[in-house]
Amino acid sequence: MTSSSFLLLLGGATALHVGPRAVRSPGAARSVSTMGLLDGFAEATKHLPIQQMIDQRVAKVSHILMKPGGSMTIEEARAQFEAWKVEIGGDSDKFAEVARRVSECEQTSEKGGDLGYCTRLKQLPRQIDDVVFVKEPVPGVYGPIGTKQGLHLVYLHSCGEPMGRTEALFDPPNSLKEKLNQVGK
């Protein structure tokens, strides 16, 4: 290795040799030695605020979905969501009951709108992420929230730090619970 190059240890026995950057004028093509892992990461994350990149909290979320193009106008749908918010109050069981009755989400309506455990920027539309993963989230009903799928009423059950291995054994997230139940049958 030359004095201006270095090894990037990626874990285990894997290492990446990064060579010197070529001196170039602005707009010139990058040298092959500088393209790769670090440049790709920098490019992919350059528009994300630091807080979003390090926010690894886990939220348990349920929702009620009304798809666009139904029999109601957007104003009527928003009024209906407000009426459901009053009916539900802060009761998660009541939310699940209303979701089973009215939600247009094929995947979750039978489960009371349960989306399970979600992490930031992974499972939820951005508009819902922005409501669920606020700095200090408070459990309760939020919405209506508009996404490309339609209007959502969201119930935030909890939002906290990711589970450790010990916690996961005693209270695993939904997908793991389902797998464990299938193994037990």
C-alpha positions in Angstrom: 0.0 0.0 0.0 1.1 3.5 -0.6 1.2 6.1 2.1 -2.0 7.8 0.8 -4.1 4.6 0.7 -5.7 2.7 3.6 -7.5 -0.4 4.5 -11.1 -0.3 5.5 -12.0 -3.2 7.8 -15.6 -4.3 7.1 -15.8 -7.0 9.8 -14.7 -10.6 10.0 -11.9 -11.2 7.5 -13.2 -8.7 5.0 -11.2 -5.6 4.1 -11.5 -3.1 1.4 -8.4 -1.3 0.0 -9.1 2.3 -0.8 -6.6 4.0 -3.0 -5.6 7.6 -3.4 -8.1 10.0 -4.9 -7.0 11.2 -8.3 -6.3 14.9 -8.7 -9.0 16.1 -11.0 -10.8 19.2 -12.1 -14.4 19.8 -11.0 -16.7 17.8 -13.3 -14.1 15.3 -14.3 -15.0 11.6 -14.0 -14.1 9.9 -10.7 -11.3 7.4 -10.6 -12.4 3.8 -10.1 -10.4 3.6 -6.9 -12.6 6.2 -5.2 -16.0 4.8 -6.2 -17.6 2.2 -4.0 -18.8 1.6 -0.5 -18.1 5.0 1.1 -19.2 7.0 -1.9 -22.4 5.0 -2.3 -23.3 5.5 1.4 -22.6 9.2 1.2 -24.7 9.5 -1.9 -27.6 7.5 -0.5 -27.7 9.4 2.8 -26.7 13.0 1.8 -30.3 14.2 2.0 -31.2 12.5 5.3 -31.0 14.5 8.5 -28.6 12.9 11.0 -31.4 12.3 13.4 -33.2 10.1 10.9 -30.1 8.1 10.2 -29.6 7.3 13.8 -33.2 6.9 14.9 -33.6 3.2 15.4 -36.7 3.4 17.7 -39.4 0.8 17.3 -43.1 1.7 17.2 -46.2 -0.5 17.5 -48.8 0.9 15.2 -52.3 0.2 13.9 -54.2 2.0 11.2 -57.5 2.5 9.5 -57.3 3.1 5.7 -59.9 4.7 3.4 -58.8 4.5 -0.3 -59.4 7.3 -2.7 -62.1 7.2 -5.3 -64.8 5.9 -2.9 -68.3 7.3 -2.5 -67.2 10.1 -0.2 -65.5 13.4 -1.1 -62.2 14.1 0.7 -64.0 16.6 3.0 -66.6 14.0 3.9 -63.9 11.4 4.5 -62.0 13.8 6.8 -65.2 14.5 8.7 -65.8 10.7 9.1 -62.2 10.3 10.4 -62.9 13.0 13.0 -66.1 11.2 14.1 -64.2 8.0 14.5 -61.5 9.7 16.6 -64.2 10.9 18.9 -65.8 7.4 19.0 -62.4 5.7 19.7 -61.1 8.2 22.2 -57.8 6.7 23.5 -59.1 3.1 23.6 -56.9 0.7 21.5 -59.6 -2.0 21.7 -62.2 0.4 20.3 -59.7 1.4 17.5 -59.3 -2.3 16.6 -63.1 -2.7 16.5 -63.6 0.3 14.2 -60.7 -0.9 12.0 -62.2 -4.4 11.6 -65.5 -2.7 10.6 -64.5 0.0 8.2 -60.8 -0.2 7.1 -60.1 -0.8 3.4 -56.7 -2.3 4.1 -56.8 -6.0 2.9 -53.8 -7.0 4.9 -54.7 -5.5 8.3 -58.4 -4.9 8.6 -59.1 -8.4 10.0 -56.3 -7.9 12.6 -57.9 -4.7 13.8 -55.6 -2.6 11.7 -52.4 -4.0 13.4 -49.3 -3.1 11.4 -47.1 -4.6 14.1 -43.7 -3.2 15.1 -42.2 -0.7 12.7 -38.9 1.2 12.4 -38.3 4.6 10.9 -38.0 4.9 7.1 -38.6 1.1 6.7 -42.2 -0.1 6.8 -44.5 3.0 6.9 -45.2 5.7 4.4 -43.1 8.9 5.1 -46.2 10.9 6.1 -47.0 8.4 8.8 -43.4 8.1 9.9 -43.3 11.8 10.5 -46.2 11.6 12.9 -45.2 8.4 14.7 -41.5 9.1 15.1 -41.7 12.6 16.5 -39.1 13.6 19.1 -41.2 12.5 22.1 -44.2 10.4 20.8 -47.3 10.1 22.9 -49.5 7.0 22.4 -52.9 7.7 20.9 -54.9 8.4 17.8 -53.5 10.6 15.0 -54.9 11.7 11.7 -56.3 11.8 9.2 -53.0 11.4 7.4 -52.9 11.5 3.6 -50.6 9.1 1.6 -50.7 7.8 -1.9 -52.7 4.8 -0.6 -55.4 7.0 0.8 -56.4 8.6 4.2 -55.2 6.9 7.4 -56.2 7.1 11.0 -53.2 5.9 13.0 -53.1 4.5 16.6 -49.6 4.6 18.2 -49.5 2.0 20.9 -45.9 2.6 21.9 -42.6 3.9 20.6 -39.3 3.1 22.2 -35.8 1.9 21.9 -35.2 -1.3 20.0 -35.7 -4.6 21.9 -32.6 -6.3 23.2 -32.3 -10.1 22.8 -33.6 -10.8 26.3 -36.7 -8.6 25.8 -37.3 -10.2 22.4 -37.4 -13.6 24.0 -40.2 -12.5 26.4 -42.1 -10.2 24.0 -41.1 -10.9 20.4 -42.3 -8.6 17.6 -45.4 -9.9 15.6 -43.6 -11.6 12.8 -41.4 -13.6 15.2 -44.5 -14.4 17.4 -46.3 -15.8 14.3 -43.3 -17.9 13.3 -43.0 -19.3 16.9 -46.8 -20.1 16.9 -46.5 -21.9 13.6 -43.6 -24.0 14.9 -45.7 -24.9 18.0 -48.6 -26.2 15.9 
